[in-house]
Amino acid sequence: MEAQRGGFYARFLGGFFLEFEGKSIKITKNLKQKSMQILLILLKAGSEGISRSQLIEMLEWEGELYEKKLNNLRCQTCKLRKFICESGFPEGNYILNLKGQYYFSLDYKIETDIGRIEKIYKKLRSQPDLEKLEARLREIYDLYQGEFLPSLTAEEWAVVENAHYHTIYTWSLNRLCQILRERNDYSGLLQLSAKASQIHPFDEWQAVQIECLMAQNKYRDAAEITEKANEVFAKELGIVPFQKRMEGFSESERKVKQDREIMDQVMESLSEEPREPGAYQCSYSSFIDVCRFLVRVSERTGKELLLLLCTLNWDSKEHLEETQEKDETLKKQMKQFERILAGLIRNQDVYTQYSKSQFLVLLTLAGKERASIIKRLCQGWKEFEEKENLTIELEIQALDTFFRKEAI
């Protein structure tokens, strides 16, 4: 194969954008079409490509025979090649199928915003360079322009990717905010949190804005942000997360140093830093408090709360024998399963260990997420079940109806 020429750049975060050597390529088709989703998936995969089976699974042709799914894939790839031919793409071979592995192109280099983020994030997690830490965190901050393909919120594969990059962005921004706090750079911190509040208005980055303005004695500005944020949260979610009445700012101005010290102590006690991406892990007693509180919140927001009981069951009765060796094996398997479980559930979910062989998980759901999330969990730990010769029993309970149980 001859050396690759030129290069494509695709942006997925905040909306889709594609260019070749600095020149924009106009995409006229609806991204929800299967042929366009194939284009997006292959651009995201880049030079590594993606297997036929993965591609078919991501496109979610459910309830059909595999041969029919395969035929649908061929038809959609033909449509995609025709679209590429008519849409001003440079000459070349596109949508290649080599030994069951699909590629967008092998003639040109492919770079994406999410690919850049993944490379930076991998370096930060595996070999953190403290001297370059802030610069790399800012790269992720600058690259992240919003949700992953916001027009595909109904597609499961896009929802999973969105959660992944949102987690990376939140982790990176929290670390960057920590650095700026340590050197009292409240102007820089205010700039970061203002952009974050616009991109994700319900992630409560307004609290950081208020903190910065208070630290700079700008009480009127802090009051305005508080009032606006409360209006938005009350309208959309039915909750008021920030202090509603701001009359105390003038009094706080007179004792700002004392209050700042108190608030710093409170913020330090509340902070999760260094915060790891993934679901929130807590003790069983804390889990009960979280459940009771969120049940009250759900009465206002209408969001469904789902309680999962995950139980590890062994196929062989030998595993039931109480020996020290078997007990150590159980602990090891529980740790392995906990890592898998924490990676599968989302940043806003909560879990705790309930017994020697059980975990409790609280999922906060919206709309039609239930089926897709449960499906993703079961698929996610299937390999673990086969490897460890055990099964994961899943019992599901909606928290708003304690007397109704559902089973998979």
N, C-alpha and C positions, 0 to 999 in steps of 0.2 A: 504493500500500500504506500502510495506517495505521501510526502509530508503534508500535514494539514495546512490549509491556507486560511488567511483572514480570521474572522471570528464573529459569532453571535453573542449578544448579551441579552439576557431575559431577566426582567424584574417581576417577582411574584408578590411581594409585600406591598400592601396598599393599593393593589390593582395591577393587572397584567400589562407589561410593556415589553416590546421586542425590537431590537435594532441589529443591524449588520454594519460593522465598521463605522459606527457613529451615525448611521442613517436609519431612521425609524421605518419599521415595516408595519403597515396598517393591517390590523386584523378586523375584518368586517363580519365574520361569523359570530354567532352566539357561543360563548365559551361553555355553555351547558350542554351543547351537542356532543355526542360521544366522540366524533372525529376530532373535535377541538380539545376534548379532555385527553385524548391520546397524544396530541401535540404537546400539551402542557406536561403530561407525565414524562414523555421522552426528553423534553428540554430539561426538566428537573433532574432526570437520571444522568444526562450528559454523556460523557465518554464511557461510563460504566455500563450503560444500557439497563434494560430490565427484562426479566424472563417473561415468556408468553403467559405462563400460569399466573404470575403476579399481576400482569396487565389485565387479564380477564377478570381476576378477583377484584381489582380496584374499580373496574368499570361496572361491577355489580349487575350483571345480567342474571338475575335470580330466577329460579324455577324453570330453567331450560336445560336441555341435554348439553353435554360438553361439546359435542360436534356442532350443535347449533350456535353455541357461544363462539366457537372457533370461526365459524362461517360469518357471524356478525362482525368479529374482529377483522376478518379479511375485507369485508365490504366497507367498514369504516376507514380502514387504512387506505383503501383505494380512493375514497372520497377525500381523505386528507392529502394524498399525493396530488390529486387534481386541484385542490384548493391552493397548495403550495406552488404549483405550476402557474396558476393564474394570478398570484398575489405579489409578484415582484421579488421573490426570493432569488438569490444568486444561483447560477447554474450549478448543478451537482446532483448527487444521488441522495434521496431522503427516504426516511421511514424504511430502514433496512431490517431484514429478518435473517440473522446468521445463526444457524444451529439453535433455534428457539429463543435467541436473545434479540430483543428489539432495540434499535438505535435511531435517534433523530437523523444524524449524519456522521459519517467518518471522514468527510472531506474538510470539515471546518471545526475550529475550536468552539466550544460552548462554555460560556461563563454565566453564572447567575448570582443574584444578590444573596439567596439562601445558601448557595455553595460557598461564597466568601464567608458568610456568618459561621457556617459549620466548621470551616478550617480554623478560624480565629478561636471559636469556642473550644474546639478540641485541644488547641495549644494551651488555652487558659486552664482547662481542667486537668490535662495530663502533665504539662511542664510549665507551671506558672512562672513567668519572668516578672518579678516585682518592679523592675525598672521600666518595663514596657507595659505593665498592667493597665495603667490608666489610658494609654494610647490605644490599646487593643479594645478596651471596653468602649471607648468613644467610637471606634470603628463600627462595632456592633450597633451602638446607639444611632449612628448616622445612617447605617444601611437599613435599619428597621423603619419602614415608612407606614406601617399599619398592618392590618390582618392579612393572612395568606389568602390570596384570591377571594376577596369578599363576595364576589358574585356567585361563588360555588358553595355557599353555606349549607346547602341541602345534600351535598355529596360527602359521604363518610370519609373517603380518603383525604379530601381537602380539610375536613374538620379536624382530623387527627394531626395533619401537618400544621394547621393553624395553632392548635394547642401546644405543639412542640416548640414552634418558634416564639410563641408568646411567652412560654416558660423561659427560654434562653434570654429573651429581651428583658423580662422582669428580673431574672437573676443578675444579669449584667448591669442593669440600671441601679439595682440595690447596692451592688458592690461599688459602682461609681459614686453614688450618693454618699456612701460610707467614707470614701476617700475625701470628698469635698467637705463633709462635716468635720472630719479630723483636722482640717486646716482652716475651718470656719469660713469657707468660701460660699457664703449664702447667696451671693449674686449668681454664681455659676450653678448652684443647686436649684435656684429658682428658675433659671432658664431651662434646665433639664426637665424639671417637674411640670413646667408649663406645657412643653411639647407633649410629654407623656399623658397629661390630662386631656389634651385634644385628641390624641390617638385612641386612648382607652379611658373614656370619661367615667366609667364605673369601677375603675381599679383604685380609686381614692387617692390618686396622686395629688389631689387638691390639698390633702392634709400636709404634704411636704411644702406646697406653696405657702400655706398659712404659716407653717413653722418658720420659713425663711423670712417672710414679711414681718412676723412678730420679732424675730431676732434683729431685724433692721429697724425696729420701732415704727413700722409703717402699718399702724393699726387700722386706718381707714381702708386701705387696700385689702388687708386681711379680712375685714368685715364684709367687703363687697364680694370677694371670692367665696366666703362662707355662705352668704345668702344665696348667691347664684347656684352653688353646688347643692345646697339643701333643696332648692326649688326643683332642680333636675332630678335628684334622687327621689324626692317625694312624688313627683309626677310619674316617673318611669317605674320605680320599685316600691313606692309606698313606705320608704324609710327616710329618716333624717340623721345621717351619720355624723354630722359636724355640729358644733355648738350653734344654736339658732339665734340666740340673742347675744349681741356683741357690745352691749353697753359698757361691759367691764373693761374694755380696752384702755380707756382713759386712766382708770385706776391702776391697771397693769403697767402703764407707762411709768408711773411713779415708783413702782417696786420691781422694775423689769429684771434687774440682776438676780434678785431673790427668786422670782418666779421662773426665770430661765434655768436656774440651778435645779429647782424642783422638777420642772418639766423634763430636763435632761435626765434626771434620775428615773422618772417614770418611763420615758422613751427607752432608756437603756434596759430597764427591767422587762419591757414589752417586746424588745427587739429579738428577732430570730437569728440575727447575724452571727456567724456566717450562714446564710440561708441556702439550703440545697434545693435544686429544682425537684418538683414532684409533690405528691400528696402530703398532707399534714399528719404526722404521727404523734399520738399522745397516749397517756395512761388511760385505763378503763374509766376511772372516776372522772377525769376530764372529758372523756368521750361522752359520758352521760350528760354532763352539763352542756356540751356543744349541741347534742341532739335536742335537748329540751329547749334551748334558746332558738335553734333554727326552725323547730316546729312552730314557734310563735312568729318568727319572721315569715315563714311560708304562708301563714294565714293572711298576710298582707300582700305578698308578692305573687302568690299562686304557683310558685315553683314546687315541683314534686320532690319529695325527699324519699330516698330508697335505702333501706337497710339491708346489707348483704351479710350473711353468715357463711364464711368459707371454711370448710372442714376437710382436712387431709385424711383420706381413708386408704388403708393398705390392702392390696389384693390378697396377700398371704397372711394367714392367721399367725404366723411366726412373729410378725411385727408387733403383736399384741403382748408378747411376753415382757414382763417388767424386769429388764436387766440393765445394768449400767451402760453396756455397749449399745443396746437398743435405744436407751434414753439419749445418749450422745448423738446417735444417728438422727433421731427425731429432731433434736435441737438444730442440727446442721441443716436438715431439710426445711425446717420452719424458717431459718434465716435465709436460705436460698429462695424460698417461695415469697418471703416478705419483700426481698429486693425486686422480684418479678412483679408482685402486686403493686408496689409503690410506683413502679415505672409505667404500669398500665393505667392506673387511675390518675385523675387530673389534679392540678394545683389546688383547686378549690374543694377537693374531697378530703375526707378524714378517715383514718383507720387506727385500730388498736389491736393488740393481741388479747384474745379473750380466754384462751386456755392453752394447754400444751400443744394442741393440734388445731386450733381455730383462730381465725381473725374476724373482726367485725369491721365493716366498711360502710360509711355514710356517703351516698352519692347525692349531689344536688343537681337535679335535672331540669331541663326546659323543653317543652314541646314533645317532639317525637324522638328524643335522644335515647330513651330507655332501651329499645331493642338493639340499636347499633352499639351501645356501650357494653351491654351484656354479651353480645356476640364477640366484640373485640376482646373482652376479658377471657372468655372461654377459649378463643383461638390463641390468645397470648400465652396461656399456661399449658396448652396441649402438649408441647414438646417436653416440658418439665414432668408432666404426668407419665409420659411414655418412658422417659429416661429413668425416673425414680420408681417405676412400677407401682404407682398409686393413682388414685382418682381424687379430684377435688369436687366435693359435694357443695352445691350452691343453693342456699335457701334465701328467698327474697321476701321482704316485708315492706309495704308502704307505711310510712310512719304516721300518716294521717288516718289510717284505718287499722288499728292494732289487731283486729279480729279477723282480718282477711289475709290469707297466705297464698302465695303463688310459688310454684316450683317449676324448674326447667326439666 
